[in-house]
Amino acid sequence: MRREVARSGQGGELHETESFRAGGALAVLCATLVGLDPLVMSSETSLASSSTTGPSGTISQTISPDGFYPGPGGRYLYGSDTNGPTPTYSSSEGYYYEGNGPSSIYGFYAGEMGVFQQKDGCAASNYYSLGDANAASYDSTRILAMGASEYYFMAGPGISNSAGGDAAWGTAQANWVLGHLVGPNDNNIIWIDIEHTGGQSNGWHSNGSSCGKPQGGTILYGPAQDRATFNAFYNTIAAAGYTVGVYSNPGAWQTDFGTGSYGSIPNTLEWTSESSFAANPAPTLGSWCGSGGCAEFFGGQSAGGAHAVAWQWSGGFAGDFDITYWGSPQ
């Protein structure tokens, strides 16, 4: 991503279960609400077409370009997010490959479908490439991969327009997201982007205006209020039939949610970030480590865990580079 991000995971009233179907290269992730009404699909806007020019016919699953299988049905693949790098299509292999860096089948793309400032009518832009999303979506129909997904740059309760309570603010943002989805989403994952950005307040452990302008004074919001906002967002998105994931890094997550129960998300999909690596050399597929160090997850999770599925290992050098693991638990 273009921002240093911290993402949060599960609402306190949710338990997640997973089932994977390798034959169609589709992993379906379900969140089961406890004590709430049955899940009902919301009337989100029509998604953009996921069709992308590619080869005709079915490609055999026995083709094994660069992906690494650590166990039955699981696979590590490279990918990208936000604004690149743009993948390239191989007519001989019949797949899209990550470009400008390490090479493997292009197994993942997450684009920024919106930011909290847009919800409140402020001047702001989001970063989303429909072409990259379509490429990842196309590959996911031919090989086990996460494919395309979307993320939302979320605001915490410290934003001044959060009148009505911390939970109401989380619910309001989630409803805005459900009405503004923009592209293919192969496994119905919506990532929460919670981060700290220089010169701006995003309402997490800080006070700010609806447009993100920092405001002084005593910080009135701590881990309890942050988690209440997050839980309401999470539960609203999950009730619409989506799986909620979190993109963050350990330092930002701990600052916002603490080290106790408010910061615990052991059953939520996680996408962690480390932007200090250059585009090359890339971490080796099949592990969560590279020449500059290893991926560190947060909220009680660690590399190799069942829900630790993505690592942005480089950002800002030649685009945002990621490694993903998708399939049966590692």
N, C-alpha and C positions, 0 to 999 in steps of 0.2 A: 504494500500500500504506500501511498505517498505520505502518510502520516505515521508517526510513532504511535502504536495503538495498544490499548488494553481492552480485551473483550471479555464479557462475562457469560456465564452459561446457564445453569438451570434454575427455574423457579422453585421455591420451597415446596410447592404442592404437586410437583411432577416427579414421575419416575420414568426412565427411558428404557425401552427394549429395542433390540436390533435384530433384523433378519436380512440376509443377503442372498440374492439370486444371481449367480455368476453366469447362467446361460444367456440371459439377455443383457448382461453387463450392467445390471441396474441394482443398486442397493437401496432398499426401502427402509427408512428409519422412522419408527413410530414413537410418539410420546403419549403415555397414558395418563390422563388426568385422574387424580384421586379426589373423590368427593365433589366433583364438578359435573356439569351436564355433559352428555356425549359430545365428541368433536363434531363440529359443523363447519363445512367449507365456507369461507367468506366469499363475497363477490369481488374478488380482486380484478384488476384490469386485465384485458387480454394480453397474454405474453407474446413477445415477438417470435416469429417463426424460427425454429432451430435448424431448419434445413440449410445445408451447406454443400456446395459443389464437391463431389468426391467420386470414388469409383462406383461402378454398378455392381450388383451382386453382393453376396455375403463373403466376408473375408474369414478364413479359417482361424479359429482360436489357437491353432498350433503355431502360428507365426509368433515369434518371441523377440521382437525388437527390444532394445535396451530395458525393459522392466525387470524387476527382480522379485522372485516369488519366495518369501521366507517361510511360507506354510500354505496349507490348502486354501486356494482362492484369494490370497492376499497379494497386493502388488504395490511396490514403490514406483512412482513416476514423477518426473519434473513437470512444473507448470508455471503459471505467472498470474499476476493480479493487476488490477487497476489499469495502468497505461502501458503494459507490455512486459517483456518483449513480444512482438507479434510472431505467432507460429508460422511455419512454412509447411506446405503440403508436398508429400512424396508420392508421385504417381506410381512408382515402382513398388512401394510398400503398401500404399493405400491408407496412410495415416497422416495426420498433422504431427509435426515435430516442433519442440520448443526451439526458438531461434535465438541467435546472438549469444549463446552460452553453451552449457552442457546440452547434450542431445539425448532425448528419449521421446517416446510417444507423448504428445501433449495431453496430459491427463487431468488438468485442472485449470480453471479460470474462475476468479471471483471479481466481479466489478462492483463499483460503488453506485448503487441505485439512487441514493439520496443522502442528504445531510440535514441535520436538525434545523439549520437556518432556513432552508427552503420551505420547511413546514410553516414557518412563521413569516414568510414573505420577504425574507432578507436577501440581499444580493449574495448569491453563493452558487458555486458550480460543483457538479459531481463528475466522477471519472469512470466512464463505462465504455467498453469496446464491444459492440454487438458482434463484430467479426471474430474477435478472440473467443467470445462466449460460444458462438456457433461452432468454431473449430473444436473446442474442448467437448462440446455436446456431441458432435459428430463422432469423435474418437470413442466416447463412452458407449456408443451403440455397438461398437465392434470389439471392445476389450474392457475388462473390468477396470473402471476408473471412476473417480468422483465426478468428473465432468464439470459443467458450468453451474455456478451459484451466484448469489448476490449478497452484498453487505450494506449495512446502514450505519452511518456515522452518528451515533446516538449522543444525546445530552443527558447529564445527570440532574439531580434536583436543585443544584445551585443556580440554574438559569432562572432569571427573575420571573418568567411567565409560567412558572410551575404551580401557580395558584390552584387550589383544589386538592392538594395533597400529593405526596410523593408517588403513590400508586396511580393516581389519576394522570399524572404527567407521563408515566410509563405507558399506560394504556393509550393515551392520545397519540403518542409517537408510533406505537404499533399499528394503530388503525390507519395512520397516514401512510405507513409503509405498505400495508396491504392494498392500498388504493393506487400505488405508484410503482409496482414491480414492472420491470422493463424487458427482461430477456429470458432465454431458456434456463430452466432450473432442473437438472436431471435427477436430483435426489431430494428435491424440496427442502433445501437447506437455506436458511437466512441467517447470515452471520451478524452479530452485534459488534460494532467497532467502537470501543471505548478507549480513549487515548488522551494524552496530554500534548498540547501543541504550543509552541512558543508564541507569546504575545496574544494568546486567546484563551478565554475560559470556555470549557465545555461542560461546566457544571458538576464535574466530578472532583470533589474535595476543593472546590473553588466557587466563587460567586461571579455571575456574569449576566449580561443582558440577553434578550432573546436572540440577538445576532452574534453573541459570543464575545462581546466587549467585556474585558475584565472589570470587575467592580470591587472596591475595597471593603473594608469592614471585617468583622469576625466571621469566620467560616461556620455556618450554622448547620452544615450537613456532614455527617460522618458515615461510617460503614452501614449502620442500620437504615438510614434514609436512602443511601445509594442502593442497597439491596432491595428495598421496597420498590424503588423505581424500576430496577432491573427485573424483579419478579413479575411485576404487572405487565411489562413489555413481553417477557418470555411467555407467560401464560396466555396472553392474547394471541400471539403468533402461533403457539402450539395448538390452541383451540381452533385455529383456521386450517390445521392439517399440515403445518410445516414443522421441520426440526430446527431448533435454534442452536447455533454454534457461537463460539466466542473467539475473537482474535485479540491477543494481548501479549504482554510480556510480564515476567514475574515481578519486576520492580513497580510498574504502574499498577498492576492488579493489587499488590499488597498495600500500596499507598491509599487506594480508593476503598478497598473492601476489608483490609486488615488480614490477620492471620487466623482468626477464629472462625466460627460457624458462618458468619456473613460472607467470608471469602471462599468457602468450600463449595466446589462444583465437581465432584468426582465422577459424575455420570453424564457430563455434557461434552459434546464435541469441542475440541480445542485446536486452535491454529495459533501458534506462537510466533514471535518475530525476533529476529536478530539481524540488524541491518549493517553490521560492521564488516561483513565479508565483501570482497569484490566479486564480480561475476564469474571469474575463474581463479583458481580451480574450484570446481563445484564439489560439494559433499558427495561421497559415493552412494549410489543407490543401494539400498539394503541396510542402511544404518541411519542414525540421526546425528552423525558427526561429520565434520569436515576438518580441513587443515587448521582452521582458526578456532575450533572448539565444537561443542555439541549443543543441540537444541535443549532449551530449558522450558518446561511447561509450568503451569501455575495452578492455584486453586486446589492443591492436593494431588495433582496428576504429575506423571513423569513420562519420559520417552519410553516407548514400548508398551504403554498402557492401551487399553481397548479404545479409549476415546481421544487419545493424542494422535491426530490424523494429518496435521499439516504444519509446515515450518517455512516461514518466509526467511530464508537464510541470507538474502542479499537484497538491498533496496537502494535505488538512487544512483547506481553506477551505470547500468545500461538497461534499466528497467527493474521491475520487482520480480525476483526469482523465488520459486517455491519448490518444496518436495512434499508429496502427499503419500499417505499409505491408505489404501482402500481395500476392503474385503473382510474376511473373517478376522477376529482379534489376533493381534500379534503374539 
